Amino acid sequence: MHHIIIFLDGIGLGDDDPAINPFAVINAPTLHQLAGGQRWLRSTPYTETERSIFIPTDPRLGVEGRPQSATGQASILTGRNVPAELGRHYGPKPTPQIRAILDENNLFKAIIEANLSATLINPYPPQFFEVIQRGKRLPSSIQHAVLSANISLKTVEDYYQGEAISPDWTGIGWTTFLGYQDAPVYTPQEAGQRLAKLAQKYNLTFFSTWITDEIGHRGPFEDGVAYMQTFDGVMEGLLNEWDDDNGLIIITSDHGNLEQQGDRRHTENDVPTIIIGKERHRFAEGFSKLTDITPNLLRIMGLAD
């Protein structure tokens, strides 16, 4: 089986307010179809379609305050209530205690220890590795989990060779912001098709983007609309290429942010989780919060009871 997790940092279920919430105005027929023809909003309930299940998901985990990236991502990847263990939500980068929790066990480690394969499909430029090596920057909880499983992070060379997917999906950021003028650029639909094909090489393919969270913090509103409409095209290409018998596609987030433009802080809203694939009903059994993702997927993979 080949499974995909698409992690969109900082997307929550907010109000149906076109003045502040990009999800209230985006033209996204594929995303809306995954929620039974509904927009991804606070009012959108648990919904089943012929191909997907949409589940409002609790990122708060019983801990007061605004959910944060380090503890939210660690909770997704370990199945442990990390903010409760710390006594608070924390982010953006993991503390020594969070890193120790990830080192003890996480989704990537469990898969590798079962002699299966997993990857973080996003590439990183040379300067990312340089600042990490100099100790000027900490890896995120997701990146730390990957490294703790002895999985190499993908590089610009992987991207040029067609073995990685850019966090902006199309790759335009490599040409406009990073200076790689000859870097490959794809349409959203082509990016989705490429993800489907690359996922056949691994038992788990994890896609992660920080762009949604950055737009949530800084705006502008139009960029949030544009990114999610790009993602709609990606999902169109991915779903056209994907065999539901082959494995699950899971879309989720760690906390809300993008859905409330004008407030730079994270929200306390539920986040959307969308499950696509033949085994979606088994995965969704008892699912309600971020800590359910890893144990439910490991159960589907036959690696947990």
N, C-alpha and C positions, 0 to 999 in steps of 0.2 A: 504494500500500500504506500501511497505517496500523499502526504498531507501538506497543506500550505497554511501558515498563519500570516495574515496581513495586519500589522500593528501600525495604527495611525495615532501618533502621540497627541493627546489633548483634544479629543472630540467627544462632546457630551450631547445629551438630549435636552435641548433648551426650549424656550417659548416659541410659539408661532408668531414671531415678530420680525418682519422684513427689515426693520431699521437696524437691528443688532445681530440677527442670526442668519448667516449664509445659508443654512439648511432650510430656511423658510422661503428662499427664493431661487435656489439652484435649479437648473434644467438638467435633471439626472434621472432619466426614465429607467435605466438599469438598476440603479440603487433603490429607487422607489418600488420597483417590481419586487425586489428582495424583501421588502416590508409590506407586501400585499397591496401595492399601489399607493402606499402612504409615504409622506415625508418622514425623515428621521427626526422626531420631535418628542418633547416631554409627554405629549398626549398619545404617542404611538404605543400600543400595548404589545404584549407577547403575540406574535403573529406567525402562522404557518402558511406557506405556499406550496405549490407542487414541487418546488426545488429547494426551498430555504426555510429557515426558522429565524425570526428576529426576536431577540430577547433584551429588554432593558436590564442592565447589569450594574450591580452595586459596587462602586469603587471605594466607598467610605469604610466598609468593613468594621463598623461599630466604633470607630475612633473619631473623636471630635476634630473639627478643622477641615481645611481644604486638602483633598488628596494631592499627592506629589509624585513626581516621576520615579525617583529611586525606589521608594517603598512600593509604589503601584506596580512597577515592572517586576520587582523581585517577587511580589505576591503572585503575579501571573505565572512566573517561571518556576516557582517552587511549590505552589499550592499552600504555602504558609501565610498566616496573617501577619505579615512583617510589620505594618504600623502598630499593631497591638503588641507585638514583641518589643518594639522600640518605645512604645508609649506615645507615639506621635507619627504623623505623616512627615516624610522628609524627602527633600530633593534639591537640586536636580541630580547630583551625583551620589553614588552610594557611600555611606560611612564604612569604617572598618567592620562594624557589626553586620551591616547589610552584606558586605563582601564575604564575610565568614559564612553567613547563611547560604549565599549562592555557591560558595566553594563546597559546602557540605553536600548539597545535591541540588540539581535543577533539571529542567526538561531536557536540555542538550546533553548533560552528563548521563542521564538515565538512558537516553537513546544510544549514545556512543558505548556505554557499558554493556548494552545488549547486542553489541556488534552490528548495529544499524548505522545509518548515515544521517547527518543533519548539517545544515549550513545557514549562516546569515548571508543572504543573497546580495546585500548592498556593498558596493565598493567604496574604499576610502582613499583620498589623495595622499601623496607622500608626506605633506606637512602634518596630517593627522597623526601618523605614526611617529614623526619627529617630536611633536610636543608630548606625546604619551611617554616616549622613551626618556625625555628630559625631565619627566615628572612635573611638567607644567599643566597637565590636564589629566583627569581621571576618566577611564572608560565609564560609560553608562552602565546601569545594571544589566541591560541586555548584552552589551559588548563584553562585560566582565563574565557573564554566564557562559558565553561562547568560548572565551579564552580559557576559562576554568575547565572546559571540556576538551581542551587541547585541539580546538578547531581554529584554523587560521582565518583571520579576517581577510576579506577580498580586497584587491588592490586595483589601481587604475589599469594595470596590465590585464587583469581579469575582465574589466569592463570592455577594453578594446577587443579582447578575444571573444566577446559575446557570452561570457560566463557569469555576468552579474547584472543586476537591475538597479538603475539610479534611483535615489530617494525621491526625485521629482518625476519619476517614471519615464519621461521622454529623453532625458539626458541633456536638455538644453542648458542646464546649470553648469555642466562641464565646459561648455563653450563660452557662455556669457560671464560666469563668475570665476571659474578656475583657470581659464586661459588655454584650454585644450581645444584649439580651433578645429582640429580634425576628428574630434571625438564623435562616435556614432550618436545620431539623434533619431528617435522613433516617434511615430504617432502613438497616442494612447492605446489604440487597439493593437498595434504591433507590440507594444510593451506587454500587454496582457497575454498575447499569444506566446511571447518569448518566456514569460513567467511559467506558463503552463508546460512548455517544453523543457525548461530547465528543471522544473520540479520533478520530472521523471527520473532524474539522476540521484535523488535523495529520498529518504523516508520522511524527513521533515525539511521543508524550505520555509525560512522565516524572513519576511520582508518587514523592515522597520523604517519609518520616516519621522524626522523631527520637524519637518516643515509646517505641518498643521499646527503644532504647538507654538512655533515661532510666530506664525501669523496670528494666532490667538493672543499672544502677548503684545505684538507690535502692529498688527494690521498690515496693510489696509483691508477693509471689508472686501473689496473687489478681488484681492488675491485669494481670500478664502473661498469665494465663489468659484474662481478660476481653477483652483487646485481640486476642489471636489468635483467639478465638471470634468476635469482631466481624469480623475479617478473613475468617474462613471464610464468613460470610454475604455479605460483599462479593464474594468470588470466586464464590459461587453466583449472585448477580445478574449479575456480569460475564460469566460463562461462558454463562449462559442467553441473553444478548443478543449474544454475540460470534460472528461468522462466521469460522471458522478459515482460510478462504481469503483473508480480508481482511488478515491480518498476524499478527505474533507478539505474544504476551504473555510477558514475561520477568520473573520474580521473583528477586531476589537480595539480597545484603547485603555489607557491607564487612569485617565481623569478627564473632566470637561475643561474647555477653554475656548476653542474656536467658535462655539455656539453663542458666545456672549461678547461680541466685539464692543470695544470701548471700555472694558474692564480688563486690565492687564493681568488680573489674578486668575488662578484656576477657579472653577466652580465646584459645587458639591453635587452636581447633577449625576444621575445615572449615565452610563456610557452604553453605546449600542454594541451588542455582539450578534453577528450574523453567522449562521452555520449552513453550509451548502454541501450536499453530498448524500450518498445512500445511507450512511450511518448517522445522519444528523439527529434522528430521534433518540438513538442510544446516547449520543454525546449530550443531548439536552436534558436527559433525565436528572432531575434534582439541581439543574444549573440555575444560579441566580446571582453569583458574585465572582469577582476576579479570581479568587482562590480556587474556583472550580475548574479553571481552564486546563491546567497541567494534569491533575488527577483524572479528569474525564478523557483527555486525549490519550494518556498512557493506558487507560482501560481499553479504549478503542484499539490501540496498538498491541494489546495483549501483554503489556508490561506492568499492569497493576490489576488488582481485584476490582 
